[in-house]
Amino acid sequence: MNTWEYLILSLPEFEPAKAAKGASVAVKMLNREGDKGWEAVGMTALGDGSFAVLLKRLTPPKPLRANEP
C-alpha cells in the first residue's frame, strides 16, 4: 500500500506572464519542490493575493521488523 506525505507551500501573488518559460518566482518555487519529488495536487487563492498549494509525495517504504511477514 502506498503512503503519502503532504506539504502546503505558500506562493507569492502571481506576476504577469513572461516570455521566458519558468521565469516567475512561483514557477521556480514549484520546480524546486518538484525536484525533491513533490507533486502539486491542489491550489487555493488567498485573500491577500497569494496562493496556498497542496503538494504530496510518496513516503519511503518502511523496513520490515523481524516478526512481520
N, C-alpha and C positions, 0 to 999 in steps of 0.2 A: 504494500500500500504506500502511495506517495504521501509525504507530509510536506507542508509548506511553511515558510516564514514570510512575514509581511513587514512592509516599511511604508510610512507615509512621508512623502517628500513635499516640501513647500517650494513652489516655483514662484519667481517674481512675476509681476504683470508682464504680459506678452508684449514684445516690441513689434513694430510693423515688419512685415515680411522683407527679407533681404535677398539679394541676388545670389549670394554665396550660401550654398546648402549648409545647414547646421551652424550658421553664424550667430544665432541668438543665444543668450545666456541660458534660457530654459532648455533648448535643444542640447547644449553642451552638458548641462547637468543630467539630463535623461540619458545621454550617451555614456557618460561616466558611470552611472549606475548600471546601465546595460552591460558594460564591460565587466562588471562584477557579478553578472548573472541575473540581475533583477529585470523583471518584465512589468511594464505599466499595464494595469488591468482596469483602472478607473480614474476619473478626474472630476473634481468639483470646483467651480468658480467660487471664490470667497468674496465677501462684501468689500474688501479693500482693494480689489483688482488682482490679487494674487490667486494661485491655484494650489489645491491640495491634490496630490497624485498618489494613488494606492499602487504599490508595487508588490510583486511576490516572486519567490524563487524556491526551488526545491531545497529541502534541508538534506545534508549529507546522511547517508544511511547510518543507523546506529549499530555499533558492533554487537553481535550476539553474546549473551552471557553464557557461561559454561553449562548451565542447566536448561537453556532454552533450545527448542528444536530449530 
